[in-house]
Structures are given as C-alpha cells and as structure tokens.
Amino acid sequence: MHYLYLAGAILAETIGTSALSQTAGFTRLTPTLIVLVSFATSFYLMSLALQSIPVGIAYAIWAGIGIVLITFIGWAFLKQTLDAPAFVGIALILAGVVVLRLFSRAAVH
C-alpha cells in the first residue's frame, strides 16, 4: 500500500511541476492552484509512504521517476528536444530505480 502512496506522490508532483511553467510567476490563478494542490497532495502522500519506506529509498524513487516523467512530458507535449545522451541518462536513471526497488535490501518489498 505504501508504494501506491509513493506512486500517487510522484504523479501529483509531476502534475504540479508540469503546471509550474504555466503560472507566469504565480500570476495566473488556475495554474497556480493546480501547482499548490498538486504539491500539497504530493507531500501528504509522501508522508504516508514514509511510514514504511525508508526516506532515502522513497526519495530516490520519487526523484528518479519524477525526472523521467517530467522529461517525457517536456519531450512529448512541450516539444523539448532530447539528444542520444539525454535518452541514455534517462535509461540509467530508470535502471537505478529498478535496481534499487528489486535488489536492494534497504527497500521494503
């Protein structure tokens, strides 16, 4: 269950970060509200996940998957370009999360 909280925290943080560029320095109400609600939700869900997942492991997964999702959103929807080294870096981040989750004794399974 706690990994579902972590997944929700990652999703909420990704939504908030995606909307951040639309706030125009927090001068536009709707995107600003999306950011605030998304980040608040993300931190709340992360606090629930941390009840059984060690903070370092949870944060590594949260940051790694968040980076991958935001990069994909930028590439797919915001027309931001990625070169071959960027794709390799993203693959390495994903590999790190997989290794951490599947093989580390520090992670809760």
C-alpha positions as CSV (number, residue, x, y, z in Angstrom):
1,M,0.0,0.0,0.0
2,H,2.8,2.4,0.8
3,Y,4.2,2.1,-2.7
4,L,0.8,3.2,-4.0
5,Y,1.1,6.3,-1.8
6,L,4.5,6.8,-3.3
7,A,3.2,6.4,-6.8
8,G,0.4,8.9,-6.1
9,A,3.0,11.4,-4.7
10,I,5.1,11.0,-7.8
11,L,2.1,11.6,-10.1
12,A,0.9,14.6,-8.1
13,E,4.4,16.1,-8.1
14,T,4.6,15.6,-11.9
15,I,1.3,17.3,-12.5
16,G,2.4,20.2,-10.3
17,T,5.8,20.6,-12.0
18,S,4.2,20.4,-15.4
19,A,1.8,23.2,-14.5
20,L,4.6,25.3,-12.9
21,S,5.7,26.9,-16.2
22,Q,2.1,28.0,-16.9
23,T,1.8,30.0,-13.7
24,A,3.7,33.0,-15.2
25,G,5.4,33.6,-11.9
26,F,2.3,32.7,-9.9
27,T,0.3,35.5,-11.6
28,R,-2.2,33.1,-13.3
29,L,-4.8,31.7,-10.8
30,T,-5.7,28.4,-12.3
31,P,-2.2,27.0,-13.0
32,T,-1.1,28.4,-9.6
33,L,-3.9,26.5,-7.8
34,I,-3.0,23.3,-9.7
35,V,0.6,23.7,-8.6
36,L,-0.3,24.3,-4.9
37,V,-2.9,21.5,-4.7
38,S,-0.6,19.1,-6.6
39,F,2.4,19.8,-4.4
40,A,0.3,19.6,-1.2
41,T,-1.1,16.3,-2.3
42,S,2.3,15.0,-3.2
43,F,3.8,15.8,0.1
44,Y,0.8,14.4,2.0
45,L,1.0,11.1,0.1
46,M,4.8,11.0,0.5
47,S,4.4,11.4,4.3
48,L,2.1,8.3,4.2
49,A,4.6,6.4,2.1
50,L,7.4,7.2,4.6
51,Q,5.5,5.3,7.3
52,S,7.1,2.1,6.0
53,I,9.5,3.1,3.2
54,P,12.9,4.5,4.3
55,V,13.2,8.1,3.4
56,G,16.3,7.7,1.3
57,I,14.8,4.9,-0.8
58,A,11.5,6.7,-1.2
59,Y,13.1,10.0,-2.2
60,A,15.4,8.2,-4.7
61,I,12.4,6.6,-6.3
62,W,10.4,9.8,-6.2
63,A,13.1,11.9,-7.7
64,G,14.2,9.4,-10.3
65,I,10.7,8.6,-11.6
66,G,9.7,12.3,-11.4
67,I,12.7,13.2,-13.5
68,V,11.9,10.6,-16.1
69,L,8.2,11.6,-16.3
70,I,8.9,15.4,-16.4
71,T,11.4,14.8,-19.2
72,F,9.0,12.7,-21.1
73,I,6.2,15.3,-20.8
74,G,8.6,18.0,-21.9
75,W,9.6,15.9,-24.9
76,A,6.2,14.6,-25.9
77,F,3.9,17.6,-25.2
78,L,6.1,20.7,-24.9
79,K,8.3,19.9,-27.9
80,Q,11.5,20.0,-25.9
81,T,14.3,18.2,-27.8
82,L,16.4,15.4,-26.3
83,D,19.6,14.0,-27.8
84,A,21.0,10.5,-27.6
85,P,23.0,11.2,-24.3
86,A,19.8,12.5,-22.7
87,F,18.0,9.3,-23.6
88,V,20.9,7.3,-22.2
89,G,20.9,9.3,-19.0
90,I,17.1,8.7,-18.6
91,A,17.6,5.0,-19.2
92,L,20.3,5.0,-16.5
93,I,18.0,6.7,-14.0
94,L,15.3,4.2,-14.7
95,A,17.8,1.3,-14.3
96,G,18.9,2.8,-11.0
97,V,15.3,2.9,-9.7
98,V,14.7,-0.7,-10.9
99,V,17.9,-2.0,-9.2
100,L,17.0,-0.1,-6.0
101,R,13.5,-1.4,-5.9
102,L,14.1,-5.0,-6.9
103,F,17.5,-5.8,-5.4
104,S,18.3,-3.5,-2.5
105,R,17.8,-4.9,0.9
106,A,17.2,-1.3,2.1
107,A,14.0,-1.1,0.1
108,V,10.8,-2.5,1.6
109,H,9.5,-5.3,-0.6
